[in-house]
Amino acid sequence: MKLMIINGPNLNLLGKREPEVYGSTTFEDYFAQLQQKFPEVELEYFQSNIEGELIDKIQEVGFSYDGIVLNAAAYTHTSVGIGDAVKGIETPVIEVHISNTFKREDFRHVSYISSGAKGVILGFGLQSYDLAIQSFL
């Protein structure tokens, strides 16, 4: 099984940014833990702060991978383009969020990705990614 984790803007700052919301672990450290926990899964990881690069990656892997775990971060709430990319591919997508977006600002209650996703997991910290991977097994 081949899965791609795609992270959007500012998630490269995990471990530094708002640790009270996002924790103190870097995503690179967490990704290594995921690779150890799921040795039977070929996991890849991509992060960008640029909307078009996220769309390009979704389209690149969206017809050949078994699944995509997507945390589009703030673009979740603003990007019709990323939502359209998710709807335009064959690979199933699980939308994830580290925080419970419904406990945050009102604008974070809207997702342009959810309607094209296989499912949505939010509010479990970094474990949201773990749960998303499990959903593909």
N, CA, C and O atoms as a MOPAC input file, in Angstrom:
PM7 MOZYME 1SCF
protein

 N      0.84900 1    -1.18000 1     0.00000 1
 C      0.00000 1     0.00000 1     0.00000 1
 C      0.89200 1     1.24000 1     0.00000 1
 O      1.88400 1     1.31600 1     0.72500 1
 N      0.51700 1     2.18700 1    -0.81700 1
 C      1.29700 1     3.42000 1    -0.96600 1
 C      0.40600 1     4.62200 1    -0.63100 1
 O     -0.59700 1     4.87700 1    -1.29800 1
 N      0.79900 1     5.35500 1     0.42300 1
 C      0.03400 1     6.51700 1     0.86900 1
 C      0.90900 1     7.76100 1     0.85800 1
 O      2.10000 1     7.70200 1     1.16500 1
 N      0.30900 1     8.87500 1     0.50500 1
 C      0.97600 1    10.17200 1     0.51600 1
 C      0.32900 1    11.05200 1     1.57400 1
 O     -0.89100 1    11.21400 1     1.59500 1
 N      1.14400 1    11.61600 1     2.44700 1
 C      0.68300 1    12.63800 1     3.38400 1
 C      1.05400 1    13.99000 1     2.79900 1
 O      2.21500 1    14.24000 1     2.47400 1
 N      0.07000 1    14.85200 1     2.67000 1
 C      0.29200 1    16.19800 1     2.13200 1
 C     -0.12600 1    17.20500 1     3.19700 1
 O     -1.26200 1    17.19900 1     3.67300 1
 N      0.80800 1    18.06200 1     3.55400 1
 C      0.55000 1    19.11400 1     4.54300 1
 C      0.65400 1    20.48300 1     3.89600 1
 O      1.52700 1    20.73000 1     3.06500 1
 N     -0.24200 1    21.35900 1     4.28500 1
 C     -0.28700 1    22.70800 1     3.75200 1
 C      0.48500 1    23.72800 1     4.57500 1
 O      1.40600 1    23.38200 1     5.31500 1
 N      0.09600 1    24.98700 1     4.43400 1
 C      0.88300 1    26.09900 1     4.96700 1
 C      1.05500 1    26.07400 1     6.48000 1
 O      0.14900 1    25.73300 1     7.24000 1
 N      2.24600 1    26.44800 1     6.86700 1
 C      2.66600 1    26.63000 1     8.25700 1
 C      2.84800 1    25.33200 1     9.03100 1
 O      3.29700 1    25.36600 1    10.17700 1
 N      2.51500 1    24.19600 1     8.44000 1
 C      2.71900 1    22.93800 1     9.14500 1
 C      4.19300 1    22.54900 1     9.19400 1
 O      4.57000 1    21.63200 1     9.92400 1
 N      5.01700 1    23.23300 1     8.42900 1
 C      6.46600 1    23.06800 1     8.55800 1
 C      6.96400 1    23.64600 1     9.88700 1
 O      8.10400 1    23.39800 1    10.28000 1
 N      6.12300 1    24.40700 1    10.57400 1
 C      6.49500 1    25.01100 1    11.86100 1
 C      6.01600 1    24.19900 1    13.06100 1
 O      6.14000 1    24.64200 1    14.20300 1
 N      5.46500 1    23.00300 1    12.80200 1
 C      5.02800 1    22.17800 1    13.92900 1
 C      6.20000 1    21.94700 1    14.87700 1
 O      7.33700 1    21.74200 1    14.45200 1
 N      5.89800 1    21.98400 1    16.15100 1
 C      6.93400 1    21.87400 1    17.16800 1
 C      7.39700 1    23.22700 1    17.66500 1
 O      7.95600 1    23.34000 1    18.75500 1
 N      7.15900 1    24.27100 1    16.84800 1
 C      7.54000 1    25.64100 1    17.20800 1
 C      6.31600 1    26.54200 1    17.30800 1
 O      6.22100 1    27.38600 1    18.19900 1
 N      5.38300 1    26.35100 1    16.38100 1
 C      4.21700 1    27.22200 1    16.25400 1
 C      3.11800 1    26.82300 1    17.23300 1
 O      2.68600 1    25.67100 1    17.24900 1
 N      2.67700 1    27.75400 1    18.03200 1
 C      1.53800 1    27.55400 1    18.92300 1
 C      1.51300 1    26.15100 1    19.54000 1
 O      0.58400 1    25.38600 1    19.28500 1
 N      2.50900 1    25.81100 1    20.33600 1
 C      2.55500 1    24.45000 1    20.88800 1
 C      1.33800 1    24.10400 1    21.74000 1
 O      1.01500 1    22.92700 1    21.89600 1
 N      0.66100 1    25.10100 1    22.29100 1
 C     -0.54600 1    24.83200 1    23.07400 1
 C     -1.68400 1    24.31000 1    22.19800 1
 O     -2.59600 1    23.64900 1    22.69400 1
 N     -1.63400 1    24.60600 1    20.89400 1
 C     -2.64100 1    24.12100 1    19.94900 1
 C     -2.12900 1    22.89600 1    19.20700 1
 O     -2.85700 1    21.91600 1    19.04700 1
 N     -0.86400 1    22.94500 1    18.74600 1
 C     -0.33300 1    21.94900 1    17.82600 1
 C      0.68800 1    20.99500 1    18.44100 1
 O      1.14000 1    20.07300 1    17.76300 1
 N      1.06300 1    21.18900 1    19.69800 1
 C      2.02700 1    20.31200 1    20.33700 1
 C      3.46100 1    20.74600 1    20.08800 1
 O      3.71600 1    21.75300 1    19.42700 1
 N      4.39800 1    19.96600 1    20.63100 1
 C      5.81000 1    20.34500 1    20.55800 1
 C      6.63900 1    19.40600 1    19.69000 1
 O      7.86500 1    19.51700 1    19.66000 1
 N      5.98800 1    18.48200 1    18.98500 1
 C      6.68700 1    17.53700 1    18.12000 1
 C      6.73700 1    18.07300 1    16.69700 1
 O      5.73200 1    18.56300 1    16.18300 1
 N      7.89600 1    17.98400 1    16.06000 1
 C      7.98000 1    18.36500 1    14.64600 1
 C      7.29000 1    17.29400 1    13.81000 1
 O      7.17000 1    16.14600 1    14.23700 1
 N      6.84200 1    17.67300 1    12.62600 1
 C      6.18800 1    16.66600 1    11.79400 1
 C      7.19500 1    15.63500 1    11.30500 1
 O      6.84900 1    14.46400 1    11.14600 1
 N      8.41400 1    16.04300 1    11.06700 1
 C      9.43400 1    15.10300 1    10.61900 1
 C      9.64500 1    14.00300 1    11.66000 1
 O      9.75400 1    12.83100 1    11.30200 1
 N      9.70300 1    14.36900 1    12.94500 1
 C      9.83600 1    13.37300 1    14.00400 1
 C      8.60600 1    12.46800 1    14.05500 1
 O      8.73000 1    11.25300 1    14.20900 1
 N      7.44000 1    13.05300 1    13.92800 1
 C      6.21200 1    12.25900 1    13.94900 1
 C      6.12800 1    11.34000 1    12.73400 1
 O      5.68800 1    10.19600 1    12.85200 1
 N      6.54500 1    11.82900 1    11.57400 1
 C      6.52200 1    11.02200 1    10.35700 1
 C      7.39600 1     9.77700 1    10.52200 1
 O      7.01400 1     8.69000 1    10.08900 1
 N      8.55100 1     9.92900 1    11.13900 1
 C      9.43000 1     8.78300 1    11.40300 1
 C      8.72100 1     7.76400 1    12.29500 1
 O      8.87000 1     6.55800 1    12.10000 1
 N      7.95900 1     8.24200 1    13.26400 1
 C      7.19300 1     7.34400 1    14.12700 1
 C      6.11700 1     6.59300 1    13.33300 1
 O      5.88900 1     5.40300 1    13.55000 1
 N      5.45900 1     7.31100 1    12.40500 1
 C      4.44300 1     6.67400 1    11.56800 1
 C      5.06500 1     5.58200 1    10.70000 1
 O      4.48900 1     4.50600 1    10.54400 1
 N      6.23600 1     5.86000 1    10.13900 1
 C      6.90800 1     4.86300 1     9.30400 1
 C      7.24300 1     3.60900 1    10.10700 1
 O      7.15100 1     2.49800 1     9.58700 1
 N      7.62700 1     3.78000 1    11.36100 1
 C      7.92600 1     2.63300 1    12.22200 1
 C      6.65000 1     1.88300 1    12.60700 1
 O      6.64500 1     0.65400 1    12.67700 1
 N      5.58100 1     2.62000 1    12.85300 1
 C      4.32400 1     2.00200 1    13.27900 1
 C      3.64300 1     1.24200 1    12.14600 1
 O      2.97100 1     0.23700 1    12.38200 1
 N      3.81800 1     1.72700 1    10.90500 1
 C      3.15800 1     1.11600 1     9.74400 1
 C      4.20000 1     0.64900 1     8.72500 1
 O      4.25200 1     1.18600 1     7.61800 1
 N      5.03100 1    -0.33800 1     9.07400 1
 C      6.08800 1    -0.76300 1     8.15000 1
 C      5.55300 1    -1.39000 1     6.86400 1
 O      6.25700 1    -1.44500 1     5.85600 1
 N      4.31800 1    -1.85800 1     6.90300 1
 C      3.72100 1    -2.48500 1     5.72600 1
 C      3.21200 1    -1.45900 1     4.71100 1
 O      2.79700 1    -1.82400 1     3.61100 1
 N      3.24400 1    -0.18500 1     5.08000 1
 C      2.74700 1     0.88700 1     4.21800 1
 C      3.92800 1     1.72200 1     3.72500 1
 O      4.78900 1     2.13200 1     4.50300 1
 N      3.94800 1     1.95900 1     2.42600 1
 C      4.94900 1     2.87200 1     1.86900 1
 C      4.40900 1     4.29100 1     2.03800 1
 O      3.52200 1     4.72600 1     1.30300 1
 N      4.96000 1     5.00200 1     3.01900 1
 C      4.50400 1     6.35500 1     3.33700 1
 C      5.44100 1     7.37800 1     2.72400 1
 O      6.66200 1     7.25200 1     2.81700 1
 N      4.86900 1     8.37800 1     2.10600 1
 C      5.63200 1     9.51800 1     1.60600 1
 C      5.02600 1    10.78300 1     2.18800 1
 O      3.86900 1    10.80000 1     2.60700 1
 N      5.82300 1    11.83800 1     2.20700 1
 C      5.39600 1    13.08500 1     2.83600 1
 C      5.79400 1    14.26400 1     1.96800 1
 O      6.90100 1    14.32100 1     1.43200 1
 N      4.85900 1    15.21100 1     1.84200 1
 C      5.09800 1    16.44700 1     1.09400 1
 C      4.46900 1    17.59300 1     1.86000 1
 O      3.34900 1    17.46800 1     2.35500 1
 N      5.17000 1    18.70100 1     1.96500 1
 C      4.63900 1    19.90400 1     2.60500 1
 C      4.96800 1    21.09900 1     1.74000 1
 O      6.06200 1    21.19700 1     1.18500 1
 N      4.01000 1    22.01300 1     1.62800 1
 C      4.25600 1    23.27300 1     0.92800 1
 C      3.37600 1    24.36200 1     1.53100 1
 O      2.26900 1    24.11500 1     2.01000 1
 N      3.91200 1    25.56100 1     1.48700 1
 C      3.14400 1    26.74200 1     1.87400 1
 C      2.45600 1    27.36800 1     0.66500 1
 O      1.78000 1    28.38900 1     0.79700 1
 N      2.62000 1    26.77200 1    -0.50000 1
 C      2.13700 1    27.34000 1    -1.75800 1
 C      0.96200 1    26.51300 1    -2.29600 1
 O      1.09400 1    25.31500 1    -2.54700 1
 N     -0.16900 1    27.16300 1    -2.46400 1
 C     -1.40000 1    26.49000 1    -2.88100 1
 C     -1.22600 1    25.69400 1    -4.17400 1
 O     -1.63600 1    24.53500 1    -4.24600 1
 N     -0.63000 1    26.29700 1    -5.18100 1
 C     -0.46400 1    25.62000 1    -6.47100 1
 C      0.39500 1    24.37100 1    -6.37300 1
 O      0.14300 1    23.39200 1    -7.07600 1
 N      1.40900 1    24.39000 1    -5.50800 1
 C      2.24700 1    23.20300 1    -5.33300 1
 C      1.45700 1    22.07200 1    -4.68800 1
 O      1.67300 1    20.90300 1    -5.00900 1
 N      0.55200 1    22.40700 1    -3.78900 1
 C     -0.30200 1    21.38800 1    -3.17500 1
 C     -1.23300 1    20.76800 1    -4.22500 1
 O     -1.41400 1    19.55100 1    -4.25700 1
 N     -1.81100 1    21.60000 1    -5.06800 1
 C     -2.67300 1    21.11100 1    -6.14300 1
 C     -1.87600 1    20.23000 1    -7.09100 1
 O     -2.34700 1    19.16500 1    -7.49100 1
 N     -0.67200 1    20.66200 1    -7.45600 1
 C      0.17100 1    19.85700 1    -8.34600 1
 C      0.45900 1    18.48700 1    -7.74900 1
 O      0.40200 1    17.48200 1    -8.45800 1
 N      0.76700 1    18.43200 1    -6.45100 1
 C      1.08200 1    17.15000 1    -5.80000 1
 C     -0.15300 1    16.25500 1    -5.74300 1
 O     -0.05400 1    15.05000 1    -5.97800 1
 N     -1.31400 1    16.83000 1    -5.43500 1
 C     -2.56000 1    16.05600 1    -5.41900 1
 C     -2.80200 1    15.43400 1    -6.78700 1
 O     -3.14000 1    14.25400 1    -6.88600 1
 N     -2.62900 1    16.22500 1    -7.84200 1
 C     -2.83500 1    15.71000 1    -9.19300 1
 C     -1.77600 1    14.68700 1    -9.58000 1
 O     -2.07500 1    13.72000 1   -10.28000 1
 N     -0.54200 1    14.89300 1    -9.13200 1
 C      0.55600 1    13.97300 1    -9.46100 1
 C      0.31900 1    12.57800 1    -8.89700 1
 O      0.55800 1    11.58700 1    -9.58600 1
 N     -0.14900 1    12.48800 1    -7.65300 1
 C     -0.30500 1    11.18000 1    -7.00400 1
 C     -1.74000 1    10.67500 1    -7.03000 1
 O     -2.00300 1     9.54300 1    -6.62400 1
 N     -2.66000 1    11.48800 1    -7.49700 1
 C     -4.08400 1    11.20400 1    -7.38800 1
 C     -4.64600 1    10.14600 1    -8.30100 1
 O     -5.85200 1     9.89700 1    -8.28800 1
 N     -3.79200 1     9.51000 1    -9.10100 1
 C     -4.26400 1     8.43000 1    -9.95900 1
 C     -3.43000 1     7.16200 1    -9.78700 1
 O     -3.69400 1     6.15100 1   -10.43700 1
 N     -2.42900 1     7.21500 1    -8.91700 1
 C     -1.53400 1     6.07100 1    -8.79500 1
 C     -1.31400 1     5.59700 1    -7.35600 1
 O     -0.83800 1     4.47900 1    -7.16300 1
 N     -1.63400 1     6.38700 1    -6.35800 1
 C     -1.45300 1     5.99600 1    -4.96600 1
 C     -2.73500 1     5.37900 1    -4.42900 1
 O     -3.81000 1     5.54800 1    -5.00500 1
 N     -2.60700 1     4.66200 1    -3.32200 1
 C     -3.77600 1     4.03100 1    -2.71700 1
 C     -4.56600 1     4.98600 1    -1.83500 1
 O     -5.74000 1     4.74700 1    -1.55100 1
 N     -3.92700 1     6.06400 1    -1.40100 1
 C     -4.62400 1     7.02700 1    -0.57500 1
 C     -3.78800 1     8.26200 1    -0.31900 1
 O     -2.56000 1     8.24100 1    -0.40800 1
 N     -4.48300 1     9.33700 1     0.00100 1
 C     -3.85200 1    10.60600 1     0.36400 1
 C     -4.42200 1    11.03600 1     1.70900 1
 O     -5.63600 1    11.03900 1     1.91700 1
 N     -3.52500 1    11.39700 1     2.61100 1
 C     -3.90200 1    12.01000 1     3.88100 1
 C     -3.57400 1    13.48400 1     3.72300 1
 O     -2.40400 1    13.84900 1     3.61100 1
 N     -4.58600 1    14.32900 1     3.71500 1
 C     -4.41500 1    15.74000 1     3.38000 1
 C     -4.78500 1    16.64600 1     4.54100 1
 O     -5.92100 1    16.64300 1     5.01700 1
 N     -3.80700 1    17.41900 1     4.98500 1
 C     -4.06500 1    18.51300 1     5.91500 1
 C     -3.72300 1    19.78400 1     5.15400 1
 O     -2.56900 1    20.21100 1     5.13000 1
 N     -4.71500 1    20.37600 1     4.54300 1
 C     -4.50200 1    21.58600 1     3.75000 1
 C     -4.37800 1    22.82400 1     4.62700 1
 O     -4.19500 1    23.93200 1     4.12300 1
 N     -4.47800 1    22.63500 1     5.94700 1
 C     -4.32700 1    23.72600 1     6.91400 1
 C     -5.26700 1    24.87000 1     6.54700 1
 O     -6.43200 1    24.62300 1     6.23500 1
 N     -4.79800 1    26.09800 1     6.57700 1
 C     -5.66300 1    27.25500 1     6.33400 1
 C     -6.30900 1    27.22800 1     4.94900 1
 O     -7.38400 1    27.79900 1     4.76000 1
 N     -5.66500 1    26.56900 1     3.97500 1
 C     -6.26600 1    26.48300 1     2.63400 1
 C     -7.55400 1    25.67100 1     2.63700 1
 O     -8.36000 1    25.79200 1     1.71500 1
 N     -7.75800 1    24.84800 1     3.65400 1
 C     -9.00500 1    24.09800 1     3.78800 1
 C    -10.20300 1    25.03700 1     3.69800 1
 O    -11.22900 1    24.70000 1     3.10800 1
 N    -10.05700 1    26.20500 1     4.28500 1
 C    -11.16600 1    27.13100 1     4.46000 1
 C    -11.24900 1    28.19000 1     3.37400 1
 O    -12.15500 1    29.02400 1     3.38400 1
 N    -10.30000 1    28.16100 1     2.42800 1
 C    -10.24900 1    29.21700 1     1.41600 1
 C    -10.07400 1    28.72000 1    -0.00800 1
 O    -10.37000 1    29.45800 1    -0.94800 1
 N     -9.60600 1    27.50100 1    -0.19900 1
 C     -9.17400 1    27.08600 1    -1.53200 1
 C    -10.19100 1    26.21300 1    -2.26100 1
 O    -10.29200 1    25.01100 1    -2.01500 1
 N    -10.93000 1    26.83500 1    -3.15100 1
 C    -11.80500 1    26.09700 1    -4.04800 1
 C    -10.94200 1    25.22200 1    -4.96200 1
 O    -11.34400 1    24.11700 1    -5.32700 1
 N     -9.75600 1    25.71600 1    -5.33000 1
 C     -8.85900 1    24.97000 1    -6.21200 1
 C     -8.40600 1    23.65000 1    -5.61700 1
 O     -8.38300 1    22.64000 1    -6.32100 1
 N     -8.04800 1    23.62800 1    -4.35100 1
 C     -7.64700 1    22.37000 1    -3.70900 1
 C     -8.86200 1    21.45000 1    -3.59200 1
 O     -8.75000 1    20.24300 1    -3.80800 1
 N    -10.00800 1    22.00900 1    -3.25500 1
 C    -11.22900 1    21.20200 1    -3.20700 1
 C    -11.54800 1    20.57500 1    -4.55200 1
 O    -11.92600 1    19.40600 1    -4.62100 1
 N    -11.39600 1    21.34300 1    -5.62000 1
 C    -11.64400 1    20.81700 1    -6.97300 1
 C    -10.62300 1    19.74300 1    -7.34000 1
 O    -10.97000 1    18.76400 1    -8.00100 1
 N     -9.36800 1    19.91100 1    -6.91900 1
 C     -8.34000 1    18.90600 1    -7.19600 1
 C     -8.70000 1    17.58900 1    -6.52000 1
 O     -8.56000 1    16.52500 1    -7.12400 1
 N     -9.15900 1    17.64700 1    -5.28200 1
 C     -9.56100 1    16.43300 1    -4.55500 1
 C    -10.71500 1    15.74000 1    -5.27600 1
 O    -10.73700 1    14.51300 1    -5.37700 1
 N    -11.66400 1    16.51300 1    -5.77200 1
 C    -12.80200 1    15.93500 1    -6.49400 1
 C    -12.41100 1    15.38600 1    -7.85900 1
 O    -13.09600 1    14.52100 1    -8.40400 1
 N    -11.29900 1    15.89400 1    -8.41600 1
 C    -10.90500 1    15.52500 1    -9.77300 1
 C    -10.01000 1    14.30500 1    -9.88200 1
 O     -9.66300 1    13.90200 1   -10.99300 1
 N     -9.62300 1    13.70200 1    -8.75900 1
 C     -8.72200 1    12.56000 1    -8.80400 1
 C     -9.45900 1    11.27100 1    -8.43700 1
 O    -10.59400 1    11.30500 1    -7.96400 1
 N     -8.79300 1    10.13300 1    -8.66400 1
 C     -9.38600 1     8.83700 1    -8.33000 1
 C     -8.98400 1     8.35300 1    -6.94300 1
 O     -9.75000 1     7.64200 1    -6.29200 1
 N     -7.80500 1     8.72600 1    -6.48800 1
 C     -7.28900 1     8.27400 1    -5.19700 1
 C     -8.13700 1     8.84600 1    -4.06600 1
 O     -8.39600 1    10.04900 1    -4.04400 1
 N     -8.57700 1     8.00400 1    -3.12100 1
 C     -9.35200 1     8.53400 1    -2.00000 1
 C     -8.50300 1     9.41600 1    -1.08400 1
 O     -7.31200 1     9.17400 1    -0.88400 1
 N     -9.14600 1    10.43900 1    -0.54000 1
 C     -8.48800 1    11.42200 1     0.31700 1
 C     -9.16500 1    11.43500 1     1.68100 1
 O    -10.39200 1    11.47600 1     1.78000 1
 N     -8.34900 1    11.40100 1     2.72800 1
 C     -8.84600 1    11.63400 1     4.08100 1
 C     -8.36100 1    13.01900 1     4.48300 1
 O     -7.15800 1    13.28000 1     4.50100 1
 N     -9.29100 1    13.90100 1     4.80300 1
 C     -8.95500 1    15.24700 1     5.28600 1
 C     -8.66100 1    15.15600 1     6.77500 1
 O     -9.46000 1    14.60700 1     7.53300 1
 N     -7.52900 1    15.68700 1     7.19600 1
 C     -7.18300 1    15.68000 1     8.61300 1
 C     -6.86000 1    17.08000 1     9.10800 1
 O     -6.41800 1    17.94800 1     8.35600 1
 N     -7.09700 1    17.26700 1    10.39800 1
 C     -6.70900 1    18.49200 1    11.09700 1
 C     -6.23600 1    18.10100 1    12.48300 1
 O     -6.81100 1    17.22100 1    13.12200 1
 N     -5.20800 1    18.74800 1    12.93100 1
 C     -4.63500 1    18.47000 1    14.24600 1
 C     -5.57100 1    18.97200 1    15.33800 1
 O     -5.82100 1    18.27800 1    16.32300 1
 N     -6.08000 1    20.17600 1    15.15600 1
 C     -6.99300 1    20.75500 1    16.14200 1
 C     -8.43900 1    20.46900 1    15.74600 1
 O     -8.72300 1    20.09000 1    14.61000 1
 N     -9.33600 1    20.65400 1    16.69000 1
 C    -10.76500 1    20.57000 1    16.40000 1
 C    -11.16800 1    21.92700 1    15.83600 1
 O    -11.36900 1    22.88600 1    16.58100 1
 N    -11.28100 1    21.99600 1    14.52900 1
 C    -11.54700 1    23.27800 1    13.86600 1
 C    -12.89000 1    23.88000 1    14.29200 1
 O    -13.09500 1    25.08700 1    14.16100 1
 N    -13.79500 1    23.05400 1    14.79700 1
 C    -15.09500 1    23.57300 1    15.22500 1
 C    -15.04900 1    24.24000 1    16.59100 1
 O    -16.02900 1    24.85200 1    17.01600 1
 N    -13.92000 1    24.12900 1    17.27800 1
 C    -13.73200 1    24.83100 1    18.54800 1
 C    -12.95100 1    26.12700 1    18.33800 1
 O    -12.59300 1    26.81000 1    19.29700 1
 N    -12.69500 1    26.45500 1    17.08300 1
 C    -11.87600 1    27.62300 1    16.77000 1
 C    -12.72900 1    28.69500 1    16.08700 1
 O    -13.95600 1    28.66300 1    16.17800 1
 N    -12.09500 1    29.62400 1    15.41600 1
 C    -12.80600 1    30.73800 1    14.78000 1
 C    -13.84800 1    30.22300 1    13.78400 1
 O    -13.69100 1    29.15200 1    13.19800 1
 N    -14.90400 1    31.00000 1    13.60700 1
 C    -16.00400 1    30.58900 1    12.73700 1
 C    -15.55700 1    30.26300 1    11.32000 1
 O    -16.07800 1    29.32700 1    10.71400 1
 N    -14.60300 1    31.01500 1    10.77700 1
 C    -14.18800 1    30.76600 1     9.39200 1
 C    -13.58000 1    29.37500 1     9.24100 1
 O    -13.56600 1    28.83300 1     8.13600 1
 N    -13.07800 1    28.78700 1    10.32500 1
 C    -12.49500 1    27.44000 1    10.27000 1
 C    -13.56200 1    26.34200 1    10.29200 1
 O    -13.22600 1    25.16000 1    10.23300 1
 N    -14.82000 1    26.70800 1    10.37400 1
 C    -15.90100 1    25.73000 1    10.35900 1
 C    -16.28300 1    25.33400 1     8.94000 1
 O    -17.08600 1    24.42100 1     8.75300 1
 N    -15.72500 1    26.00100 1     7.94600 1
 C    -16.01700 1    25.74600 1     6.53600 1
 C    -14.84000 1    25.01100 1     5.91600 1
 O    -13.68800 1    25.39900 1     6.10700 1
 N    -15.13100 1    23.94000 1     5.16900 1
 C    -14.09700 1    23.21100 1     4.43900 1
 C    -14.50300 1    23.06700 1     2.98400 1
 O    -15.60800 1    22.62000 1     2.67500 1
 N    -13.59600 1    23.45100 1     2.09200 1
 C    -13.81700 1    23.24500 1     0.66200 1
 C    -13.32100 1    21.86900 1     0.22200 1
 O    -13.40200 1    21.53400 1    -0.96000 1
 N    -12.80900 1    21.07100 1     1.15800 1
 C    -12.25000 1    19.76300 1     0.84700 1
 C    -13.20600 1    18.63800 1     1.23600 1
 O    -13.28300 1    17.62300 1     0.54400 1
 N    -13.92400 1    18.81000 1     2.32500 1
 C    -14.73300 1    17.72700 1     2.89200 1
 C    -15.68600 1    17.07500 1     1.90200 1
 O    -15.85900 1    15.85600 1     1.93700 1
 N    -16.29800 1    17.83600 1     1.03600 1
 C    -17.29400 1    17.26000 1     0.12800 1
 C    -16.67900 1    16.30000 1    -0.88400 1
 O    -17.38900 1    15.47400 1    -1.45900 1
 N    -15.37400 1    16.39500 1    -1.10900 1
 C    -14.71800 1    15.47100 1    -2.02800 1
 C    -13.91200 1    14.39700 1    -1.32600 1
 O    -13.33500 1    13.52700 1    -1.97800 1
 N    -13.86600 1    14.44900 1    -0.00100 1
 C    -13.04100 1    13.51600 1     0.76100 1
 C    -13.81000 1    12.25100 1     1.11600 1
 O    -15.03600 1    12.25400 1     1.22800 1
 N    -13.05500 1    11.17300 1     1.29000 1
 C    -13.62700 1     9.91200 1     1.77000 1
 C    -14.09100 1    10.06500 1     3.20800 1
 O    -15.08800 1     9.46600 1     3.61200 1
 N    -13.36400 1    10.87400 1     3.98800 1
 C    -13.69600 1    11.10500 1     5.37900 1
 C    -12.90200 1    12.26000 1     5.94100 1
 O    -11.99000 1    12.77700 1     5.29700 1
 N    -13.25900 1    12.66300 1     7.15900 1
 C    -12.61200 1    13.79100 1     7.83200 1
 C    -12.28700 1    13.36300 1     9.26400 1
 O    -13.12900 1    12.80800 1     9.97000 1
 N    -11.05000 1    13.63300 1     9.67400 1
 C    -10.62200 1    13.33800 1    11.04100 1
 C    -10.01700 1    14.61700 1    11.60700 1
 O     -9.10300 1    15.19000 1    11.01200 1
 N    -10.52200 1    15.06600 1    12.75200 1
 C     -9.98300 1    16.29200 1    13.32800 1
 C    -10.04700 1    16.26500 1    14.84000 1
 O    -10.89500 1    15.61300 1    15.44900 1
 N     -9.11000 1    17.00500 1    15.42200 1
 C     -9.15200 1    17.21900 1    16.85000 1
 C     -8.38800 1    16.22100 1    17.69900 1
 O     -8.46200 1    16.28900 1    18.92600 1
 N     -7.66400 1    15.30600 1    17.09900 1
 C     -6.93300 1    14.29600 1    17.86500 1
 C     -5.43400 1    14.56200 1    17.88000 1
 O     -4.64500 1    13.64200 1    18.09200 1
 N     -5.03800 1    15.79800 1    17.65900 1
 C     -3.62200 1    16.11200 1    17.60200 1
 C     -2.97900 1    15.39800 1    16.42800 1
 O     -3.63600 1    15.12100 1    15.42400 1
 N     -1.69800 1    15.10000 1    16.55500 1
 C     -1.00600 1    14.39900 1    15.47800 1
 C     -1.58300 1    13.00800 1    15.24400 1
 O     -1.42000 1    12.44300 1    14.16300 1
 N     -2.25200 1    12.45700 1    16.24300 1
 C     -2.86900 1    11.14100 1    16.08300 1
 C     -3.92000 1    11.13400 1    14.96900 1
 O     -4.30000 1    10.06600 1    14.49000 1
 N     -4.38200 1    12.29000 1    14.56100 1
 C     -5.32600 1    12.36300 1    13.43500 1
 C     -4.74100 1    11.69200 1    12.19500 1
 O     -5.46700 1    11.04500 1    11.44000 1
 N     -3.42700 1    11.84100 1    11.97900 1
 C     -2.77100 1    11.20900 1    10.83000 1
 C     -2.76100 1     9.69300 1    10.98100 1
 O     -3.02000 1     8.96400 1    10.02400 1
 N     -2.46300 1     9.22700 1    12.18300 1
 C     -2.45500 1     7.80400 1    12.49100 1
 C     -3.82600 1     7.20300 1    12.18000 1
 O     -3.91400 1     6.15500 1    11.53900 1
 N     -4.88200 1     7.85700 1    12.62700 1
 C     -6.24300 1     7.38300 1    12.39000 1
 C     -6.57200 1     7.36500 1    10.89700 1
 O     -7.25100 1     6.46000 1    10.41300 1
 N     -6.08700 1     8.36500 1    10.18300 1
 C     -6.32800 1     8.40700 1     8.73200 1
 C     -5.64300 1     7.23100 1     8.02800 1
 O     -6.23200 1     6.58800 1     7.15900 1
 N     -4.40200 1     6.96200 1     8.41200 1
 C     -3.69500 1     5.82500 1     7.82100 1
 C     -4.44000 1     4.52600 1     8.11800 1
 O     -4.60700 1     3.68700 1     7.23200 1
 N     -4.88300 1     4.36100 1     9.35000 1
 C     -5.62100 1     3.15800 1     9.73800 1
 C     -6.88700 1     2.97700 1     8.88900 1
 O     -7.30000 1     1.85000 1     8.61500 1
 N     -7.49200 1     4.08700 1     8.48100 1
 C     -8.72700 1     3.99500 1     7.68700 1
 C     -8.49100 1     3.35800 1     6.31400 1
 O     -9.42600 1     2.85200 1     5.69300 1
 N     -7.24500 1     3.38500 1     5.84700 1
 C     -6.91500 1     2.78700 1     4.55400 1
 C     -6.55300 1     1.30300 1     4.67000 1
 O     -6.49900 1     0.60200 1     3.65900 1
 N     -6.30700 1     0.82500 1     5.88000 1
 C     -5.86800 1    -0.56300 1     6.06000 1
 C     -7.03800 1    -1.53000 1     6.16400 1
 O     -6.83200 1    -2.73400 1     6.31800 1

